[in-house]
Amino acid sequence: MEPVRTVRGTRMMIIGSGMMGSALARVAADNLALERLVLVDVDQEASDRVAADLAGRGPRPEVDIDWRPHLDGVDIVVVAASWEVTAAVLRVTVESPLAVVSITRPPVGSAQPIPADARRRRGPAILPVGLEPGLAEIVLDHVAGSFDLVRTARVLCGGLTTEPPAGFPYRLLFNGSALPFALRPAYRIVNGELEETTRFAGLAPASLPGLPATAELESYHDGMVPWLVDNPRLRGATVEQRTVRWTGFAHAVRVLHDAGLLDDDPVEVAGTVLRPREVTQEVLGRRIRRRPDEREVTYLDVTATGTVDGREVRRTLTVSCGDSDTTLSSGLAALTAVPAIEAVSHARSCPSGWIRPDEMFRDDRLARLRDTLKRYGATWRETRTELQATR
């Protein structure tokens, strides 16, 4: 395999110039010795704005609306667009030593979420490596690795306003009006066996450190990548991954689904053919964008129980960041962009094929990731509580 240059003289292309793409570009400019940076988005004005924000930070970014012409002139591609774009990049570059990093979620309901184009490629494919999936699995792996035996683990992840939003109980914390309301398979692990459930199922009250104890929050099954069951550190454990929102969110999404307002099948209204989901996204999506006076905070909270040296122990690790803590656009952007760019910095030493972030970020790499997150305003808190001696 030909070596991939990813640290010194890095030639990088970022596909997607929205909030996440902008954060990726900023973190890359701050932390990598960039030789070339190409910004790609179908909205060239978005790329122009990101390029302007990077003035004086490394080489002058190039902008384009098409990523294909630039593949031969870069060493690494970072995707902050839809999974369809990630899949296309993997397919086109499968025989190339090019490294690919993506923050986007694969279609976890399919028989093989990670395509063969990632598994058999000549260059490394480090994915998915954003907040969730990505940092969530990295932190869970770290916590699990501190046990001799893990019995239970729970991952809570949520980006939300610091106060209950007026009206619809949710705010979009990223650019655009696309609604992350899709019903899709969700997973949990029960005694080491993967079980399929449904997103928004298993509704339960929740709390997050840093928010008032009186905050009315809820959690539901979501997010877990199915290959987490293959992590040997979790062998035999019961694991849940849940998203946290303000109370009422899951019910509101269910009502939209049950009313057909998120359907993709076209309907005719007054002689015009419309897709209900597109109409709902335009109407509701514009109403629930975060307002300038609303603050945002993003949490990742992992708690596990098990045995350490014959004693029952509970360990918790919480990573959090708010828009008032970071120089990036939001805490959500910081906890997404930093893991991805840290993955870029290590790509040169990675083998070919698919690289799981939870296997990649251990020991010194994990320490560096933690320190970089802290530099961008995140907090990283670990606690241990001894429960009782095992018999």
Secondary structure as UniProt FT lines:
FT   STRAND          8..15
FT   HELIX           19..31
FT   STRAND          33..40
FT   HELIX           44..53
FT   TURN            54..56
FT   STRAND          62..64
FT   HELIX           68..73
FT   STRAND          76..79
FT   HELIX           83..92
FT   TURN            93..95
FT   STRAND          99..102
FT   TURN            108..109
FT   HELIX           116..119
FT   STRAND          124..126
FT   TURN            131..133
FT   HELIX           135..144
FT   TURN            145..146
FT   STRAND          149..161
FT   STRAND          185..190
FT   TURN            191..192
FT   STRAND          193..198
FT   TURN            199..200
FT   STRAND          204..206
FT   TURN            209..210
FT   TURN            213..214
FT   STRAND          217..221
FT   HELIX           226..230
FT   HELIX           232..234
FT   TURN            235..236
FT   STRAND          238..246
FT   TURN            247..248
FT   HELIX           249..258
FT   TURN            259..262
FT   STRAND          267..269
FT   TURN            270..271
FT   STRAND          272..274
FT   HELIX           276..287
FT   TURN            292..293
FT   STRAND          296..308
FT   TURN            309..310
FT   STRAND          311..322
FT   TURN            323..325
FT   HELIX           331..346
FT   HELIX           347..349
FT   STRAND          353..355
FT   HELIX           357..360
FT   HELIX           364..375
FT   TURN            376..377
FT   STRAND          379..389
//
